[in-house]
Structures are given as C-alpha cells and as structure tokens.
Amino acid sequence: MVKINGNIIDPEEFTFKTVRRKSLNVKAVKMPYAFEVETLEGIMKGNAGDYLVRGVSAEYYPIKKELFERTYHDAEDEQAPAESPRPSLEHHREGETLLVRIDNIDRQLEQDVLATLKAALERVEQQPN
C-alpha cells in the first residue's frame, strides 16, 4: 500500500524500472548478540547474526542476515576488476552513406551517441535543399 496525500494507491499502477545499487563500500560487522542501534529513523533492533552497518555518512543501521548475505560481499576479498576496453570508433564513406562502427560501447554511451545522431539528422532534414 502506498499513500499519496492521504489517498491509497496500488503500487502496481506505477511503472517500475530495473535499477542497480551504486557500488559503495560500507563497513559492517556480524553481531553475535541481539542489539539495538540509534538510526536516522529512530531506534532499530537487530538479532544475533544480523549485521550492524556503518554507512557512507557514518550512520549506523541493522541489516537482517539473509538480506545482507544476498546483497553484500566482502570488498577485501574482491580482486580489482579488469579494466574494460575503451570504445573505439571506425568510420568510412560509401558514396552518400557514412558508415560508423563503435566497439566496446556501453549502453549509456550508445544512447548518447544515438541521440546526438538523431538531433544531427533532424537539423539536416530542416535545411533547405
């Protein structure tokens, strides 16, 4: 249930998109005992085996063991990721056609390039012949 200005809204009416958490490093400790911690939202409780996390703003909060173990991993065990290849551009003209090839392009850069090309084509179409 979601309330907006006192009106109950079915969350399924919203268009959800898939998102990914930013990769931030936080500090965490698995607690051997049940505990309470003062958070930005008030006092929260954790059970033995849950994790106490210190966030990027030095705030503390508990995370249930199951959720923590599904969404976090030990950054100290992580090997440095291999550097991804940089995009490379190749182009040539065949008569009146310009052929462009971009290798190793990520989705955001691809969208930016396509938007730029679309805007350029619209400007060309608006020019008098």
C-alpha positions as CSV (number, residue, x, y, z in Angstrom):
1,M,0.0,0.0,0.0
2,V,1.2,3.5,-0.9
3,K,-0.4,6.7,0.4
4,I,-0.1,9.9,-1.5
5,N,-1.8,13.0,0.0
6,G,-4.0,10.6,2.1
7,N,-5.1,8.6,-1.0
8,I,-4.3,4.8,-1.1
9,I,-2.6,3.9,-4.4
10,D,-1.9,0.4,-5.6
11,P,1.9,0.3,-6.2
12,E,1.3,-1.8,-9.4
13,E,-0.1,1.4,-11.0
14,F,3.4,2.8,-11.2
15,T,5.8,1.9,-14.0
16,F,8.9,0.4,-12.2
17,K,12.2,0.2,-13.9
18,T,15.1,-2.1,-13.1
19,V,17.9,-0.3,-11.2
20,R,21.2,-1.3,-9.7
21,R,22.6,-0.1,-6.4
22,K,25.7,2.1,-6.7
23,S,28.7,0.2,-5.6
24,L,29.6,1.9,-2.4
25,N,31.8,0.4,0.3
26,V,30.4,0.4,3.8
27,K,31.7,-1.1,7.0
28,A,29.8,-4.0,8.6
29,V,30.1,-6.4,11.4
30,K,28.1,-9.6,12.1
31,M,26.7,-9.2,15.6
32,P,27.0,-12.2,18.0
33,Y,24.1,-10.9,20.2
34,A,20.7,-9.2,19.8
35,F,21.2,-5.4,19.7
36,E,19.6,-2.0,19.4
37,V,21.0,0.9,17.4
38,E,20.0,4.5,17.1
39,T,19.5,5.2,13.4
40,L,18.4,8.3,11.4
41,E,14.9,6.8,11.6
42,G,14.9,6.1,15.3
43,I,15.8,3.0,17.4
44,M,16.0,-0.2,15.4
45,K,16.6,-3.8,16.7
46,G,18.8,-6.5,15.3
47,N,19.0,-10.2,16.2
48,A,22.1,-12.2,16.9
49,G,23.6,-13.0,13.5
50,D,22.3,-9.8,11.9
51,Y,24.8,-7.1,10.7
52,L,25.5,-3.7,12.0
53,V,26.5,-1.4,9.2
54,R,28.2,2.0,9.2
55,G,27.1,3.8,6.1
56,V,28.9,6.4,4.0
57,S,27.7,9.2,6.2
58,A,28.9,7.4,9.4
59,E,25.3,6.5,10.2
60,Y,24.6,3.1,11.8
61,Y,21.8,0.7,10.9
62,P,21.0,-3.0,11.2
63,I,20.5,-5.4,8.2
64,K,19.0,-8.8,8.6
65,K,21.5,-11.6,8.0
66,E,19.6,-13.1,5.0
67,L,19.3,-9.7,3.2
68,F,22.9,-8.7,4.0
69,E,24.3,-12.0,2.6
70,R,22.2,-11.7,-0.6
71,T,23.2,-8.1,-1.3
72,Y,26.7,-7.6,0.0
73,H,30.1,-9.3,-0.4
74,D,33.5,-8.8,1.2
75,A,35.2,-6.0,-0.7
76,E,38.6,-7.0,0.8
77,D,38.3,-10.4,-0.9
78,E,37.4,-8.8,-4.2
79,Q,40.1,-8.7,-6.9
80,A,40.4,-5.4,-8.9
81,P,38.1,-5.7,-11.9
82,A,39.7,-6.0,-15.2
83,E,39.8,-2.6,-17.0
84,S,37.1,-2.6,-19.7
85,P,38.3,-1.8,-23.1
86,R,37.8,1.8,-24.2
87,P,35.3,2.5,-27.0
88,S,36.9,2.7,-30.4
89,L,35.5,4.5,-33.5
90,E,35.8,3.4,-37.1
91,H,34.1,5.2,-40.0
92,H,34.2,5.5,-43.8
93,R,32.0,6.8,-46.5
94,E,30.4,4.7,-49.3
95,G,29.0,7.2,-51.8
96,E,26.5,9.3,-49.9
97,T,26.4,6.9,-46.9
98,L,28.5,7.3,-43.8
99,L,29.2,4.0,-42.0
100,V,30.1,4.2,-38.3
101,R,31.2,1.4,-36.1
102,I,31.8,1.8,-32.4
103,D,33.3,-1.1,-30.5
104,N,33.2,-1.7,-26.7
105,I,30.4,0.9,-26.2
106,D,28.3,0.8,-23.0
107,R,24.5,1.3,-23.1
108,Q,24.6,4.9,-21.8
109,L,27.2,6.0,-24.3
110,E,25.3,4.2,-27.1
111,Q,22.1,6.1,-26.1
112,D,24.0,9.4,-26.0
113,V,25.6,8.8,-29.5
114,L,22.2,7.8,-31.0
115,A,20.5,10.9,-29.5
116,T,23.3,13.1,-31.0
117,L,23.0,11.4,-34.4
118,K,19.2,11.8,-34.3
119,A,19.5,15.5,-33.5
120,A,22.0,16.0,-36.3
121,L,19.7,14.2,-38.8
122,E,16.8,16.4,-37.7
123,R,18.9,19.5,-38.4
124,V,19.9,18.2,-41.8
125,E,16.2,17.5,-42.7
126,Q,15.3,21.1,-41.7
127,Q,17.9,22.6,-44.1
128,P,16.6,23.8,-47.4
129,N,17.7,21.6,-50.4
